[in-house]
């Protein structure tokens, strides 16, 4: 990814973080799920099933998302608890990206405004 090329800090902590998960893989999963949810009205597609054959992705899916069978097929959904966790991770990973780029460009990652 472009971020890996721009940020050695990101590369260093992409997999060595407090959550012990690969941030890029997690973002890839969220991106693929977003696409599936929007374009297939939550119904799991064959493409998504193929994507989830990878053990790391499948384990992340089980940890953060839910699926159930309906008359339309298997659908993806979030419980309120998992929704809050996903939202927290998106926020934390966005800050991690900002912090990584700031550190690698000798900027203050706390984003303090000077007056």
C-alpha atoms as one frame of an Amber mdcrd trajectory, in Angstrom:
protein
   0.000   0.000   0.000   1.009   3.621  -0.372   1.015   4.033   3.381   3.665
   1.326   3.755   5.867   3.190   1.258   5.414   6.495   3.073   5.664   5.397
   6.676   8.270   3.123   8.275   6.476   3.733  11.592   3.267   2.289  10.173
   5.119  -0.764   8.827   6.770  -1.357  12.203   3.507  -1.355  14.159   1.087
  -2.592  11.489   1.142  -6.034  13.114   2.863  -5.264  16.439   0.121  -3.370
  18.229  -1.958  -3.640  21.395  -4.705  -5.501  19.514  -2.309  -8.093  18.062
  -3.931  -7.866  14.657  -2.801  -6.861  11.216  -4.277  -3.417  10.651  -4.042
  -3.630   6.855  -5.824  -6.987   6.798  -8.522  -5.563   9.076  -9.037  -2.557
   6.770  -9.158  -4.875   3.738 -11.877  -6.895   5.476 -13.900  -3.803   6.369
 -13.574  -2.528   2.807 -14.711  -5.834   1.302 -17.638  -6.061   3.735 -18.683
  -2.479   2.989 -18.708  -3.276  -0.724 -20.706  -6.475  -0.179 -23.221  -4.812
   2.149 -23.830  -1.880  -0.196 -23.976  -3.753  -3.494 -25.634  -6.982  -2.316
 -28.002  -5.583   0.319 -26.143  -7.394   3.102 -26.432 -10.798   1.400 -23.108
 -12.632   1.416 -21.753 -12.986  -2.129 -19.628 -15.764  -3.610 -16.801 -13.221
  -3.906 -16.987 -12.497  -0.175 -16.997 -16.209   0.665 -13.859 -16.610  -1.439
 -12.287 -13.609   0.324 -13.059 -15.183   3.718 -11.301 -18.472   2.870  -8.132
 -16.886   4.210  -7.860 -17.919   7.896  -6.738 -14.519   9.146  -9.655 -12.756
   7.424 -12.120 -15.428   8.549 -10.986 -15.078  12.163 -11.275 -11.304  12.023
 -14.761 -11.627  10.551 -15.828 -13.921  13.400 -14.386 -11.529  15.971 -15.975
  -8.329  14.661 -19.028  -9.250  12.579 -22.051 -11.553  12.590 -23.953 -13.465
   9.946 -27.320 -15.176   9.926 -29.471 -17.054   7.471 -32.651 -15.380   6.230
 -35.063 -16.045   3.382 -32.757 -13.894   1.180 -29.651 -15.933   2.040 -26.860
 -15.398   4.528 -26.638 -11.750   5.607 -24.005  -9.728   7.444 -24.921  -7.668
  10.475 -23.455  -6.088  13.600 -24.658  -6.342  17.160 -24.625  -3.061  19.065
 -21.599  -4.260  21.049 -19.621  -5.232  17.944 -20.658  -2.033  16.172 -19.126
  -0.013  19.017 -15.930  -2.076  18.839 -15.661  -1.631  15.048 -16.261   2.112
  15.392 -13.595   2.349  18.106 -11.089   0.423  15.953 -11.782   2.647  12.929
 -11.144   5.702  15.088  -8.007   4.261  16.684  -6.566   3.008  13.404  -7.250
   6.339  11.706  -5.333   8.050  14.516  -2.536   5.459  14.198  -2.256   6.305
  10.489  -2.159  10.042  11.283   0.403   9.477  14.042   2.605   7.319  11.804
   2.664   9.877   9.020   3.297  12.677  11.519   6.234  10.890  13.148   7.786
  10.035   9.792   7.489  13.663   8.693   8.804  15.121  11.959   5.436  16.615
  12.890   3.773  16.649  16.300   1.374  13.651  16.338  -0.628  15.221  19.179
  -1.749  17.934  16.745  -1.324  20.774  19.202  -2.266  24.122  17.770   0.194
  26.868  18.528  -1.119  30.379  19.011
